[in-house]
Amino acid sequence: MQEKLQIITAVIYMISTVMRTIILYITVTLAIRLMGKRQIGDMQPNELVITLLISEIAAIPLQDTEQPMFIGLAAIFVLVFLEIIISILAMKSFSMRRLLNGQSVVIIKNGVIDQHAMRNVRMTVIDLIEQLRGQDVFNIEDVAFAVLEVNGNLSVLLKKDAQTVSVKDINLTLQDESLPLPVISDGKIIYESLRSLEVTPQNLNKILKHKCASHKDIFLMTLDREGNHTIIKKGGSII
């Protein structure tokens, strides 16, 4: 009898743990969604603190089943409410934002490293070089400005002679990008793609007629707005 009672108690404990886990998982997920979609590396200091506190509070009811679930849930939503209020205040007050999150620091200005600023943020030269390499900058002499953002990322502006030449810089005119869409799949015409490309079925038939093919014989056909197309017949041959 005692053995059966122990088994029943263990089953009830397991069910309780599973239910608590599910409820807390849903609650924490909802809390993070309410706070926004930032990744950990993009969080401001106050957001990171709230996230860490939520994870710690959520672990308490899981570890101690005698702890009332309501207390943990209430604490989580109080933290989320607090984060939302703080975010609103930070949006409306620059002083509040600066107090909570700090401010960006210019590490390199006009190609000159500000050693005093680096000491203030406790950044070593090795840290700076590693951050620059993360921005695909391997020569510190190529940097005109480098700003350490409040989330720890380094924003870099290269000197003009080190910047990559763009199409705009050389006044080169290119055709607009055109995304190819599948218009025939396994012998069936995809009319939605035709409408997106502003191509009529008649125009599609003209292309197929020129290729001496029927849409029923085509495994895949892609087409873009410029009329460029790729046709793969059933069996794998390209026409």
HELIX and SHEET records of a PDB file:
HELIX    1   1 GLN A    2  MET A   35  1                                  34    
HELIX    2   2 ILE A   40  ASP A   42  5                                   3    
HELIX    3   3 PRO A   45  GLN A   63  1                                  19    
HELIX    4   4 MET A   69  LYS A   92  1                                  24    
HELIX    5   5 PHE A   94  ASN A  101  1                                   8    
HELIX    6   6 GLN A  115  ASN A  120  1                                   6    
HELIX    7   7 VAL A  125  GLY A  134  1                                  10    
HELIX    8   8 ILE A  140  ASP A  142  5                                   3    
HELIX    9   9 LYS A  160  ALA A  162  5                                   3    
HELIX   10  10 TYR A  191  LEU A  197  1                                   7    
HELIX   11  11 PRO A  201  HIS A  210  1                                  10    
HELIX   12  12 HIS A  215  ASP A  217  5                                   3    
SHEET    1   A 4 VAL A 112  ILE A 113  0                                        
SHEET    2   A 4 VAL A 105  LYS A 109 -1                                        
SHEET    3   A 4 VAL A 143  LEU A 148 -1                                        
SHEET    4   A 4 LEU A 154  LEU A 158 -1                                        
SHEET    1   B 4 LYS A 188  ILE A 189  0                                        
SHEET    2   B 4 LEU A 181  SER A 185 -1                                        
SHEET    3   B 4 ILE A 218  LEU A 223 -1                                        
SHEET    4   B 4 HIS A 229  LYS A 233 -1                                        
END                                                                             
